[in-house]
Amino acid sequence: MLVIGAYKAGTTSLHSYLGQHPQIHMSAVKETRYLTSRGQQAVPLDPLALRAFPWPVKTLPDYEAQFEGAVASAQLCGETSPCYLAFPRQSIRGIKEVVPEAKLIVVLREPVARAYSSFLGLVRNGREECFDFHRTLEYERDGVTRRRDGSPRLNMAESFYFESLSAYFEHFPTEQILVCLYEDWDAAEPKLLTRVLRFLGVDDRFQPAMDKRLNRVGWPRSRRFHRLLHSPRLPLDGRARRVLGRLNNTTCPPMRPE
């Protein structure tokens, strides 16, 4: 089973909820990105896109190791990698080579809200140096890459799902794909989770712990401290940066209506 996207549409929470189910074993690494990595060997990614992502699982034995240790009651193994929707040509090739019969779950989100959430997440992680969402959209339109890592801005591009979804429906039977809406999930999580569990053919009466939403975004209270925190010259490991970043977080500003 694969949760293939979309970015910033609740996939981290879904990965956690599914991993709590006694009949499901989720990968130890969320976002292995292996099937995209495998497919891009034959259908290369753009060098900028390839450089923009870490690729934590690079070989088939390492991928299979993600699912070792499953309890006896587990009927399904699964993983979550939103890049599978973002890079359909490469990912579909990898899926067909490794797990062609896997059930595919995709969660879609209202495009502008998803793009804004993506922007907030990139600011939080120190990858986006521009703090003006509307300006980043202009930069994206004009092909201006980020100074920090040279990666392209794709906030709106990744909110256009039609071509990616169409590719999946062209290569896999309709009954193998479940499409959910983030807005429905946000309003009635137990009902949507029941739908997902029924699609997977496991006990749909199971209720995981849903007391907190994972991967929440924040906004830097002090931009100066934020820039210092994410400076490559500052000798801090990732965990220390995250802890200090949370201490500097405040409520995200609402998106301007225009």
Secondary structure, 3 states (H helix, E strand, C coil): CEEEECCCCCHHHHHHHHHCCCCEEECCCCCCCHHHHHHCCCCCCCHHHHHHCCCCCCCHHHHHHCCCCCCCCCCEEEEECCHHHHCHHHHHHHHHHHCCCCCEEEEECCHHHHHHHHHHHHHHCCCCCCCCHHHHHHHHHHCCCCCCCCCCCCCCHHHCCHHHHHHHHHHCCHHHEEEEEHHHHHHCHHHHHHHHHHHHCCCCCCCCCCCCCCCCCCEECCHHHHHHHCCCCCCCCHHHHHHHHHHCEECCCCCCCC
